[in-house]
Amino acid sequence: MRLKRFLFGDGHPILRDAVSLSIHLLCLIGLDLAFRIVYSHNDPHTVPSYVPFLLSLFWGTVIAGASVAMPRIVRRIWVIATTAFFGVIVIVHACLESFFGQYLSFSSVMFAGEGAGFFDWSYFDISGKLIAAVILAVIASVIAALILGKTKRYLIRLAVTALVVVVGLTGAFILSDKYFEGESGGITWESTKTAADHYDDFSDYHICLHMCGLYHYTYRDIYVSTGLIDAVELFTNRERLSELDEYYSSKTADPDNDMTGVLSGKNLILVQLESIDTWMVNETAMPTLYSLMQKGINFTEFYAPKYLWAATFNTENVVNTGTVSPMNSSKVGYFTDTAYPDSLPGLFRELGYSVNSFHRSGRGIYNRGEVHENWGYGKYYSGAEMGVSNADMDSTLTEAYGLFAPDGISFMSFIITYTGHGPYTADGEAVKKYESIIRAGVADDAEDEYVWALCHAYETDTFIKNLIEKLESDGKIENTAVIFYTDHYDHYLTGDGLLEKYKGTSDGNLMSKVPFVIYSKGLVPTTVDKVTASYDILPTVANLFGLDTDGRYYIGNDAFSSGGGYVIFSDRSWYDGQYYSAKDNVPGELLAERSREIDERLNVCWDSVKFNYFKDK
């Protein structure tokens, strides 16, 4: 009876408030601790362990104390809502960690629409202990909300709220300034990289969350992801634009070589293959692409690093613009408003080519309609606008052949396939259509998911076959180059150990090696073993077609030049075919020089995008 009176009565308001605030604060701190304990294997111990705890204590004090002056009903909603909100954030962190190997960043929000369309519970493996902690925190927050008494003495409460919020924020920012705003180690991929470097860069979310705690991480992530930090930096660092001028004017462009202009005047069909991995390209699953690799220029050490959450959009952006978008921020404006004077479609358009892009998804997904037009395409065609019978099946794309290989004009067409996407299940359309064919060509004990993935690849290869045959029958094959490359490695293969088995590595960076082949009648069959990356495609195509650019605005290099020769991964490690900086004992001089070069290339590229440097170029 006394407990009931305490919970639902109006007596002891100060005591009830104190107990409620304490429970609310414990709920918030508990969520942070539970998550960081469950995922302690991701904690590199960049700062002392008490730092993230104190930051969460300060921020928890701000969140809990902010409600002191609110009316009781509003306070109850606030207590439950804030706890539930961060409980959801914790679960989302866990979900993304289990599938992508990364935590949530609000920079990924603009990519959520299309990703939701591929949601499948089989991708996620969340700790039961973490789920229990979230449920317990939400239940405790309900109790904390019920305990609250009537709000009285409003002015006093308002003063207390202001004091608590000021104290909490002051504590948080003094502590963060001490540990994250100190002397920089230079942001190079070396052991000397400091907490201040990680905090300033804010692209390695594992490190940042564990060194900041849940709440300071959320604050910093929002500040960076929304681009507010860009506006502040541009306002306080105007001289950076002059530094960019100096960098680009002094940059040495790739000189002409034996491959310069060999495809000049030809049409181009550029095909970005969804999830087509190296282990899929064989005579059973992808006989056409396999054959083209023997007849064209085959890049055996090509990598498609994932810099943005949306791996497909990440690569199409890199290939079309020659830039790497800031990894810690992905404002829509970076892609819809930023000028790219030497974009791939823009260069072909200047030559009078008809330039258009094609993909199954609607114009609103990733804002592709607006983004592609900003890059220089005349029109983005969705599956519906192409008029194909089944846009989920790549083989139907050639029903729109007349759009991407028009008569009587020169054309550059960009096509993104779709069927390679997971999940791979027994009831998939491609699986039902091709499973008997694939099983006849693989080992009897082949894993089901492996077979089903090959069925998806077979459907994509059917499109490739149809495309080449139509170009031949239409008389356009002699004057058309067709380029195929993959957007990202096939991370949809979820069976235990399957990905590591067929990729031959467990390293997420090295897994990003995928197919890249250039085919055109008259080209001498060639194997290129030089390490190349997705950002090298644009300067390579520009060289082959003799396009009007010297390539100084690109982050990559022409594959046939002496420049480049290594891939930069999202964590700033690199691989050049001999050394992998994250694992190998790289000679000190080479490590220092290449780390400096990578730091410069990335920061110049990111600042050029953030500040819309090219708008007046």
Residue pairs with C-beta under 8 A, 6 or more apart in sequence:
5 11
6 12
6 16
6 147
7 143
7 146
7 147
8 146
10 149
10 150
11 149
12 149
13 149
13 150
13 152
16 147
16 148
16 149
17 68
17 148
17 149
19 144
19 147
20 79
20 144
20 145
20 147
20 148
21 64
21 65
21 68
21 144
23 140
23 141
23 143
23 144
23 147
24 63
24 64
24 79
24 82
24 83
24 141
24 144
25 57
25 60
25 61
25 64
26 140
27 83
27 137
27 138
27 140
27 141
27 144
28 56
28 59
28 60
28 63
28 64
28 82
28 83
28 86
28 137
28 215
29 53
29 56
29 57
29 60
30 133
30 136
30 137
31 83
31 86
31 87
31 90
31 133
31 134
31 137
31 214
32 52
32 53
32 56
32 60
32 213
32 214
32 215
33 53
33 56
34 90
34 129
34 130
34 133
34 134
34 137
35 90
35 93
35 94
35 130
35 133
35 214
36 43
36 52
36 209
36 210
36 213
36 214
38 94
38 127
38 129
38 130
39 94
39 97
39 210
42 97
42 206
42 210
43 210
44 206
44 207
44 210
44 211
46 194
46 195
46 198
46 207
46 210
46 211
47 179
47 195
47 211
51 175
51 179
51 211
51 213
52 210
52 211
52 212
52 213
52 216
53 213
54 171
54 175
55 172
55 175
55 176
55 212
55 213
55 215
55 216
56 213
56 214
56 215
56 216
58 168
58 169
58 171
58 172
58 175
59 168
59 172
59 213
59 215
59 216
59 219
60 168
60 215
61 164
61 167
61 168
61 171
62 164
62 165
62 168
62 169
62 172
63 82
63 215
64 79
65 160
65 161
65 164
65 165
65 168
66 78
66 161
66 164
66 165
67 74
67 75
67 78
67 79
67 161
68 75
68 157
68 160
68 161
68 164
69 151
69 154
69 157
69 158
69 160
69 161
70 78
70 151
71 151
72 148
72 149
72 150
72 151
75 145
75 148
75 151
76 145
76 146
76 148
77 145
79 141
79 144
79 145
79 148
80 138
80 141
80 142
80 145
82 141
83 137
83 138
83 140
83 141
84 138
84 141
86 214
86 215
86 218
87 134
87 137
87 138
89 104
89 214
89 218
90 130
90 134
90 214
91 126
91 130
91 131
91 134
92 104
93 103
93 104
93 209
94 124
94 126
94 127
94 130
95 124
95 126
96 102
96 103
96 104
97 103
98 123
98 124
98 125
98 126
99 123
99 124
99 491
100 309
100 491
101 508
102 205
102 206
102 309
103 205
103 206
103 209
104 205
105 205
105 221
105 225
105 309
105 328
106 221
106 222
106 225
106 226
107 221
107 224
107 225
107 308
107 309
107 327
107 328
107 329
107 330
108 308
108 309
108 310
108 330
109 225
110 330
110 331
110 332
110 366
110 367
111 308
111 309
111 310
111 313
111 330
111 366
113 364
113 365
113 366
114 310
114 361
114 365
114 366
115 309
115 310
118 421
118 422
118 423
120 422
120 423
122 423
122 494
123 423
123 494
151 157
172 216
176 199
176 212
176 216
179 195
179 196
179 211
180 195
180 196
180 199
180 200
180 211
180 212
181 196
181 199
182 194
182 195
182 196
183 194
183 196
184 194
184 196
184 197
184 200
185 192
185 193
185 194
185 196
185 197
186 192
186 193
186 197
186 599
187 193
187 197
187 200
187 201
187 572
187 599
187 603
188 572
188 592
188 595
188 596
188 598
188 599
189 571
189 572
189 573
189 574
189 581
189 582
189 591
189 595
189 598
190 591
190 592
190 595
195 211
198 204
198 207
198 208
198 211
199 208
199 211
199 212
199 220
201 328
202 208
202 220
202 221
202 224
202 328
203 327
203 328
203 570
204 571
205 217
205 221
208 217
208 220
208 221
209 217
212 220
223 229
224 328
224 329
225 328
225 329
225 330
225 331
226 329
226 331
227 329
227 331
227 333
227 610
229 329
230 329
230 610
230 611
233 240
233 610
234 240
234 610
234 611
240 607
240 611
241 611
241 613
244 604
244 607
244 608
244 611
244 613
247 600
247 604
248 552
248 553
248 604
251 552
253 550
253 551
253 552
254 539
254 543
254 550
254 551
254 557
254 558
254 561
254 562
254 563
255 561
256 543
257 543
257 558
257 560
257 561
258 560
259 543
259 544
259 558
259 560
260 543
260 544
260 546
261 543
261 544
261 545
261 546
262 523
262 544
263 481
263 520
263 523
263 544
263 545
263 546
264 544
264 545
264 546
265 410
265 479
266 479
266 480
266 481
266 520
266 545
267 353
267 405
267 410
267 411
267 412
267 476
267 479
267 480
267 481
268 348
268 411
268 412
268 413
268 480
268 481
268 482
268 483
268 541
268 545
269 404
269 405
269 412
269 413
269 415
269 467
269 471
269 480
269 481
269 482
269 483
270 319
270 344
270 412
270 413
270 414
270 415
270 483
270 541
271 415
271 416
271 417
271 464
271 467
271 482
271 483
271 484
271 485
272 312
272 315
272 316
272 319
272 414
272 415
272 416
272 417
272 485
272 486
272 487
273 417
273 420
273 460
273 484
273 485
273 486
273 487
273 515
274 312
274 416
274 417
274 418
274 419
274 420
274 421
274 460
274 486
274 487
275 420
275 421
275 422
275 456
275 486
275 487
275 488
275 489
275 490
275 491
275 492
276 286
276 289
276 417
276 420
276 457
276 460
276 486
276 490
276 514
276 515
277 486
277 489
277 490
277 502
277 503
277 514
277 515
278 503
278 513
278 514
278 515
279 502
279 503
280 286
280 453
280 454
280 457
280 490
281 289
281 290
281 293
281 457
281 515
282 290
283 290
283 441
284 438
284 441
284 442
284 454
285 438
285 441
285 454
285 455
285 457
285 458
285 461
286 457
286 458
286 460
286 461
286 464
287 461
287 465
288 461
288 462
288 464
288 465
288 468
289 461
289 464
289 484
289 515
289 517
292 464
292 468
292 482
292 484
292 517
292 519
293 515
293 517
294 525
295 519
295 525
296 517
296 518
296 519
296 520
296 523
296 525
296 526
297 517
297 518
297 519
297 523
297 525
297 526
297 528
298 516
298 517
298 525
298 526
298 527
298 528
299 516
299 517
299 528
299 530
299 532
299 559
300 527
300 528
300 529
301 513
301 528
301 529
301 530
301 531
301 532
301 577
302 485
302 513
302 514
302 515
302 516
302 532
302 533
302 534
303 512
303 513
303 514
303 531
303 532
303 533
303 534
303 567
303 575
304 311
304 315
304 485
304 486
304 487
304 488
304 489
304 512
304 514
304 533
304 534
305 509
305 512
305 533
305 534
305 567
305 568
305 569
305 570
306 314
306 488
306 512
306 570
307 314
307 318
307 324
307 325
307 327
307 570
308 314
308 317
308 325
308 327
308 330
309 330
310 366
311 487
311 488
311 491
312 416
312 487
312 488
313 366
313 368
314 325
314 487
314 488
315 485
315 487
315 488
315 534
316 414
316 416
316 487
317 323
317 325
317 335
317 371
318 324
318 325
318 534
318 535
318 537
319 344
319 485
319 534
319 535
319 537
319 538
320 340
320 343
320 344
320 345
320 372
320 375
320 414
320 538
321 340
321 343
321 344
321 375
321 538
322 340
322 342
322 343
322 344
322 535
322 538
322 539
322 551
322 553
322 554
322 555
322 556
323 340
323 535
323 553
323 554
323 555
323 605
323 608
323 609
324 535
324 555
324 568
324 602
324 605
324 606
325 334
325 335
325 606
325 609
326 334
326 606
326 609
326 610
327 570
327 606
329 610
332 367
334 609
334 610
335 366
335 367
335 371
335 374
336 367
336 370
336 371
336 374
337 374
337 612
338 374
338 609
338 612
338 614
338 615
339 612
339 614
339 615
339 617
340 346
340 374
340 375
340 376
340 614
341 553
341 614
341 617
342 542
342 549
342 551
342 553
342 554
343 375
343 376
344 375
344 376
344 412
344 414
344 538
344 541
344 542
345 355
345 357
345 372
345 375
345 376
345 377
345 412
345 414
346 375
346 376
347 376
347 542
347 547
347 548
347 549
348 355
348 376
348 412
348 545
348 547
349 355
349 376
349 378
349 412
350 548
351 410
351 547
351 548
352 410
353 409
353 410
353 411
353 412
354 378
354 406
354 409
354 410
354 411
354 412
355 376
355 377
355 378
355 411
355 412
355 413
355 414
356 377
356 378
356 379
356 380
356 381
356 403
356 404
356 411
356 413
356 414
357 368
357 372
357 377
357 379
357 380
357 381
357 413
357 414
357 415
357 416
358 380
358 381
358 386
358 397
358 400
358 403
358 404
358 413
358 414
358 415
358 416
359 368
359 380
359 381
359 382
359 383
359 415
359 416
359 418
360 382
360 383
360 391
360 392
360 416
360 418
361 368
361 382
361 383
361 418
362 368
362 382
362 384
363 369
363 370
363 380
363 382
368 380
369 380
369 382
372 380
372 414
373 379
373 380
377 414
381 400
381 403
382 391
383 391
384 391
386 397
386 399
386 400
386 403
387 399
387 400
388 396
388 397
388 399
388 400
389 396
389 399
390 396
391 397
391 418
392 418
392 419
392 429
393 419
393 429
393 430
393 459
394 417
394 418
394 419
394 420
394 459
394 460
394 462
394 463
395 459
395 462
395 463
395 466
397 415
397 417
397 463
397 466
397 467
398 463
398 466
398 467
398 470
401 467
401 470
401 474
403 413
404 411
404 413
404 415
405 411
405 413
405 470
405 471
405 474
405 476
405 480
416 487
417 460
417 463
419 430
419 456
419 459
419 460
420 456
420 457
420 460
420 490
421 456
421 492
422 453
422 456
422 490
422 492
422 493
422 494
423 492
423 494
424 431
424 449
424 452
424 453
424 455
424 456
424 492
424 493
425 431
425 452
426 448
426 452
428 452
428 455
428 456
430 455
430 456
430 458
430 459
431 452
431 455
431 456
433 455
433 459
434 455
434 458
434 459
435 451
435 452
435 455
437 458
438 451
438 454
438 455
438 458
439 446
439 451
442 450
442 451
442 454
447 495
447 498
449 493
449 494
449 495
449 498
450 493
450 495
450 498
450 502
453 490
453 492
453 493
464 484
467 482
468 477
468 482
471 477
471 480
471 482
477 521
478 521
478 522
480 520
481 518
481 519
481 520
481 544
481 545
482 518
482 519
482 520
483 517
483 518
483 519
483 537
483 541
484 515
484 516
484 517
484 519
485 514
485 515
485 516
485 517
485 534
485 537
486 514
486 515
486 516
487 514
488 512
488 514
489 503
489 511
489 512
489 513
489 514
490 499
491 499
491 511
493 499
493 502
499 511
500 506
503 510
503 511
503 513
505 511
507 580
507 582
507 583
509 569
509 570
509 571
509 573
509 575
509 580
509 582
510 575
510 580
512 567
512 569
516 532
516 537
518 544
528 559
528 560
529 577
530 559
530 564
530 565
530 577
531 564
531 565
531 566
531 567
531 575
531 576
531 577
532 540
532 559
532 564
532 567
533 556
533 564
533 567
533 568
535 554
535 555
535 556
536 556
536 557
536 558
536 559
536 564
537 556
538 554
538 556
539 551
539 554
539 556
539 557
539 558
539 559
540 558
540 559
540 560
541 547
542 549
542 551
542 558
543 551
543 558
543 560
543 561
551 557
551 558
553 608
553 614
553 617
555 601
555 602
555 605
556 564
557 563
557 564
557 565
558 564
565 576
565 577
566 574
566 575
566 576
566 577
566 594
567 574
567 575
567 576
568 574
568 598
568 601
568 602
569 575
569 582
571 582
572 595
572 598
572 599
572 602
573 580
573 581
573 582
574 580
574 581
574 594
574 598
575 581
579 586
579 590
581 591
581 594
581 595
607 613
608 614
